[in-house]
Amino acid sequence: MLVTDGVFSRDPADPAQVIFHPAVDLDEAAIRSVGDGLRRRGLRWLVRHEHLDPAAAADMGEWEHGGGWSVDASVRIADWDRQGLERLVRYCARPALAEGRLGRLNADTLVYRLRRPRADGRQEILLSPVEFLARLVDLLAPPRRHRHRYCGVLAPNARLRSSVTATAGPAGTVLQELEQAWAATGLCGDAARRRPASGSWALLLARIYENRPLQSPRCGGPLRIVAFILDREVIAKILRHLGEKWEPPAVSPARGPPQGEMEFDQAAGRSEWADRDQTAGLVDEV
């Protein structure tokens, strides 16, 4: 969760601007009180939905160090550290699976390298493609559930959200990429800054592939559009000259889901595959 250590309000002199009021006197006791409230509400919710025995919840409420319900507010990003904020946001939004550590041992076996060795010393996990898909499905969020939520002034329906987000300037390196993208689109100055999305595609390409898509690799100057080629024969000729594939890939026909391979026998009773059913054990709601 990312929160602001303060609140925003409109500027009385200029309603289009906002004023930030930083929080003061945030000591360890105040932060610990937030964790205590979180623990009480969490345990109460577990008891109310019959996921935890009341006696066990009362015992857990007396555990030291929060009993697993704690708030760590030691990471703080200054308002000027835009790159640090971006690193923190990307860390919070990181996926549970790193594609770079996934490889193929052979045609029938996938290998996933672990960041740290397990207790038994294993550093890799060997899976068949079907086993890998079965584990990947467990990481998917339930239907109609958001994985990321924005609270307070950053919520989508907050009245001050547009005014607050407009005050956040990009980092220096990001600003260079935006300036280059804005120049290629013909925008400059304040008109460009009011439309940052106009160069977002170039900025995303630069971050993913670590190069500047709007910079010429030969002279280093900005690229410009010379022509749009729509003739299929001309496109094929250019791609053949560059040594690239010019024929579109073949589209495989659709097939049914591999229910049998994943042991999802629809004819079997629910209790026979309850270990793979994410809704197993829940009370049916009308």
C-alpha positions as CSV (number, residue, x, y, z in Angstrom):
1,M,0.0,0.0,0.0
2,L,1.3,3.5,-0.9
3,V,-0.1,6.4,1.1
4,T,0.7,10.0,1.4
5,D,2.0,11.2,4.7
6,G,-0.4,14.1,4.8
7,V,-3.6,15.4,3.2
8,F,-4.4,17.7,0.3
9,S,-6.8,20.6,0.1
10,R,-7.7,23.2,-2.5
11,D,-5.9,26.5,-2.5
12,P,-8.4,29.2,-1.4
13,A,-6.6,31.8,-3.6
14,D,-6.6,29.5,-6.7
15,P,-9.2,26.7,-6.7
16,A,-7.3,25.0,-9.6
17,Q,-4.3,24.4,-7.3
18,V,-3.9,22.2,-4.3
19,I,-2.0,22.5,-1.0
20,F,-0.3,19.6,0.7
21,H,-0.4,19.5,4.5
22,P,2.3,17.1,5.8
23,A,1.6,15.0,8.8
24,V,3.6,15.8,11.9
25,D,4.5,14.0,15.1
26,L,4.2,10.5,13.5
27,D,6.0,8.5,16.1
28,E,6.4,4.7,16.6
29,A,3.3,4.6,18.9
30,A,1.1,6.2,16.2
31,I,2.2,3.7,13.6
32,R,1.8,0.8,16.1
33,S,-1.8,1.9,16.8
34,V,-2.6,1.5,13.1
35,G,-1.2,-2.1,13.2
36,D,-3.3,-2.9,16.3
37,G,-6.5,-1.6,14.7
38,L,-5.7,-3.7,11.6
39,R,-5.2,-6.8,13.7
40,R,-8.5,-6.3,15.6
41,R,-10.5,-5.8,12.5
42,G,-8.8,-8.7,10.7
43,L,-9.3,-11.2,13.5
44,R,-12.9,-10.0,13.9
45,W,-13.5,-10.6,10.2
46,L,-12.0,-14.2,10.4
47,V,-14.2,-15.0,13.3
48,R,-17.4,-13.6,11.7
49,H,-16.9,-15.7,8.6
50,E,-16.1,-18.8,10.7
51,H,-12.5,-19.1,9.4
52,L,-11.1,-18.9,13.0
53,D,-12.2,-20.0,16.4
54,P,-13.0,-17.1,18.8
55,A,-10.7,-18.5,21.5
56,A,-7.8,-18.7,19.0
57,A,-8.6,-15.2,17.8
58,A,-8.5,-13.9,21.4
59,D,-5.2,-15.6,21.9
60,M,-3.7,-14.2,18.7
61,G,-4.8,-10.8,19.7
62,E,-2.5,-10.9,22.7
63,W,0.6,-12.0,20.7
64,E,3.7,-9.8,20.8
65,H,4.9,-8.0,17.7
66,G,1.5,-7.8,16.2
67,G,1.1,-11.6,15.8
68,G,1.6,-11.3,12.0
69,W,-0.5,-8.1,11.7
70,S,2.0,-5.4,11.5
71,V,2.6,-2.1,9.7
72,D,6.1,-1.3,8.4
73,A,6.3,2.5,7.7
74,S,10.1,2.6,7.5
75,V,10.1,3.2,3.7
76,R,9.5,6.8,2.9
77,I,10.1,8.5,-0.4
78,A,10.7,12.3,-0.6
79,D,8.6,14.3,-3.0
80,W,11.6,15.1,-5.2
81,D,12.7,11.5,-5.6
82,R,10.6,10.6,-8.6
83,Q,12.9,7.7,-9.6
84,G,12.8,6.2,-6.1
85,L,9.0,6.4,-6.1
86,E,8.9,4.7,-9.5
87,R,11.1,1.9,-8.2
88,L,8.9,1.4,-5.1
89,V,5.7,1.4,-7.2
90,R,7.2,-1.2,-9.6
91,Y,8.3,-3.3,-6.7
92,C,4.8,-3.3,-5.2
93,A,3.2,-4.1,-8.6
94,R,5.7,-6.9,-9.5
95,P,4.2,-10.1,-10.7
96,A,4.5,-13.3,-8.7
97,L,6.3,-15.0,-11.6
98,A,9.5,-13.8,-13.2
99,E,9.6,-14.6,-16.9
100,G,13.4,-14.3,-17.0
101,R,13.8,-17.3,-14.6
102,L,11.6,-19.5,-16.6
103,G,13.3,-21.8,-19.2
104,R,12.8,-25.0,-21.1
105,L,14.8,-28.1,-20.3
106,N,13.4,-30.1,-23.2
107,A,10.2,-30.4,-25.2
108,D,8.3,-31.9,-22.3
109,T,9.9,-30.2,-19.2
110,L,10.0,-26.6,-18.1
111,V,12.5,-25.4,-15.5
112,Y,12.0,-22.4,-13.1
113,R,15.0,-21.1,-11.3
114,L,14.5,-19.9,-7.7
115,R,16.0,-16.8,-6.2
116,R,17.0,-18.6,-3.1
117,P,17.6,-22.3,-2.4
118,R,14.9,-24.2,-0.6
119,A,15.3,-26.0,2.7
120,D,16.2,-29.2,0.8
121,G,18.8,-27.4,-1.3
122,R,16.8,-27.3,-4.5
123,Q,17.4,-24.2,-6.7
124,E,15.1,-25.2,-9.6
125,I,11.6,-26.6,-10.1
126,L,10.9,-29.0,-12.9
127,L,7.4,-28.9,-14.3
128,S,5.5,-30.3,-17.3
129,P,3.6,-27.6,-19.3
130,V,0.3,-28.8,-17.9
131,E,1.7,-28.7,-14.3
132,F,3.0,-25.2,-15.0
133,L,-0.4,-24.0,-16.2
134,A,-2.0,-25.5,-13.1
135,R,0.2,-23.6,-10.8
136,L,-0.1,-20.4,-12.9
137,V,-3.9,-20.6,-12.6
138,D,-3.6,-20.5,-8.8
139,L,-1.9,-17.1,-9.0
140,L,-4.8,-15.5,-10.9
141,A,-7.0,-13.1,-9.0
142,P,-10.7,-14.1,-8.5
143,P,-13.2,-12.7,-10.9
144,R,-14.2,-9.0,-10.4
145,R,-11.5,-8.4,-7.9
146,H,-9.0,-5.6,-8.2
147,R,-5.3,-6.4,-7.5
148,H,-4.4,-2.8,-6.9
149,R,-6.6,-0.2,-5.1
150,Y,-6.1,3.5,-4.9
151,C,-7.3,5.2,-1.8
152,G,-7.9,8.8,-0.6
153,V,-7.0,11.5,-3.0
154,L,-5.6,9.0,-5.5
155,A,-8.9,7.1,-5.8
156,P,-10.5,7.3,-9.3
157,N,-13.5,9.2,-8.1
158,A,-11.6,11.7,-5.8
159,R,-12.4,15.3,-6.7
160,L,-8.8,16.5,-6.2
161,R,-7.2,13.6,-8.0
162,S,-6.6,15.4,-11.3
163,S,-5.2,18.4,-9.6
164,V,-2.9,16.3,-7.4
165,T,-1.5,14.1,-10.2
166,A,-0.9,17.2,-12.3
167,T,1.7,18.4,-9.7
168,A,3.8,15.3,-10.0
169,G,6.6,15.9,-12.4
170,P,8.6,13.1,-14.0
171,A,12.2,12.2,-13.2
172,G,15.0,13.8,-15.2
173,T,15.7,10.8,-17.5
174,V,12.0,10.3,-18.0
175,L,11.6,13.9,-18.9
176,Q,14.3,13.6,-21.6
177,E,12.4,10.8,-23.2
178,L,9.1,12.8,-23.0
179,E,10.7,15.9,-24.5
180,Q,12.0,13.8,-27.4
181,A,8.6,12.2,-27.9
182,W,6.8,15.5,-27.7
183,A,9.2,17.0,-30.3
184,A,8.4,14.1,-32.7
185,T,4.7,14.7,-32.3
186,G,5.0,18.5,-32.9
187,L,4.1,19.5,-29.4
188,C,6.3,21.7,-27.3
189,G,6.2,23.7,-24.1
190,D,3.1,23.8,-21.9
191,A,0.9,22.3,-24.6
192,A,3.1,19.1,-24.5
193,R,3.1,18.9,-20.7
194,R,-0.7,19.0,-20.7
195,R,-0.7,16.0,-22.9
196,P,1.9,13.6,-21.5
197,A,0.2,10.6,-23.0
198,S,1.1,11.8,-26.5
199,G,4.6,10.4,-26.0
200,S,3.8,7.5,-23.6
201,W,4.3,4.8,-26.3
202,A,7.9,6.0,-26.9
203,L,8.5,6.2,-23.2
204,L,7.3,2.6,-22.7
205,L,9.4,1.3,-25.5
206,A,12.4,3.1,-24.0
207,R,11.9,1.5,-20.6
208,I,11.2,-2.0,-21.9
209,Y,13.9,-2.3,-24.6
210,E,16.3,0.3,-23.0
211,N,16.8,2.3,-26.1
212,R,15.3,5.5,-27.6
213,P,12.9,4.6,-30.3
214,L,12.7,8.2,-31.6
215,Q,16.5,8.6,-31.9
216,S,18.3,7.8,-35.1
217,P,20.9,5.0,-34.5
218,R,23.2,6.6,-37.1
219,C,23.3,10.3,-36.5
220,G,21.7,10.5,-33.0
221,G,19.1,13.0,-34.2
222,P,15.4,12.7,-33.8
223,L,13.5,10.4,-36.2
224,R,10.7,11.7,-38.4
225,I,8.1,10.0,-40.4
226,V,8.9,9.9,-44.1
227,A,6.1,7.8,-45.6
228,F,3.5,5.2,-44.8
229,I,3.8,2.0,-46.9
230,L,0.6,0.1,-47.4
231,D,1.4,-1.9,-50.6
232,R,1.7,-5.6,-49.6
233,E,4.3,-6.3,-52.3
234,V,6.5,-3.4,-51.3
235,I,6.3,-4.4,-47.7
236,A,7.3,-7.9,-48.5
237,K,10.2,-6.7,-50.7
238,I,11.6,-4.6,-47.9
239,L,11.3,-7.3,-45.3
240,R,13.0,-9.8,-47.6
241,H,15.8,-7.4,-48.1
242,L,16.2,-7.0,-44.3
243,G,16.2,-10.7,-43.8
244,E,12.9,-10.7,-41.9
245,K,9.9,-13.0,-42.2
246,W,7.3,-11.4,-44.4
247,E,4.6,-14.1,-44.5
248,P,2.1,-14.0,-41.6
249,P,2.3,-16.9,-39.2
250,A,-0.2,-19.7,-39.6
251,V,-3.2,-19.5,-37.2
252,S,-3.8,-22.8,-35.3
253,P,-7.4,-24.0,-35.1
254,A,-9.1,-23.6,-31.7
255,R,-9.4,-26.6,-29.5
256,G,-11.2,-27.5,-26.3
257,P,-9.6,-27.0,-22.9
258,P,-7.3,-29.9,-21.7
259,Q,-9.7,-31.0,-19.0
260,G,-8.5,-34.6,-19.0
261,E,-4.8,-33.7,-18.9
262,M,-5.4,-31.4,-15.8
263,E,-7.7,-34.0,-14.2
264,F,-10.7,-31.7,-14.4
265,D,-13.2,-34.4,-15.2
266,Q,-16.5,-32.6,-15.5
267,A,-18.4,-35.8,-15.1
268,A,-16.9,-36.5,-11.7
269,G,-18.4,-35.3,-8.5
270,R,-17.3,-32.0,-6.9
271,S,-15.7,-33.7,-4.0
272,E,-13.3,-35.6,-6.3
273,W,-11.5,-32.5,-7.5
274,A,-12.1,-30.1,-4.6
275,D,-8.4,-29.7,-4.1
276,R,-8.2,-27.8,-7.4
277,D,-11.4,-25.9,-7.0
278,Q,-10.8,-22.4,-5.5
279,T,-14.4,-22.2,-4.3
280,A,-14.2,-25.5,-2.4
281,G,-15.3,-25.2,1.2
282,L,-17.0,-21.9,0.8
283,V,-20.7,-21.4,1.7
284,D,-22.8,-21.1,-1.4
285,E,-24.6,-17.7,-1.6
286,V,-28.0,-17.3,-3.1
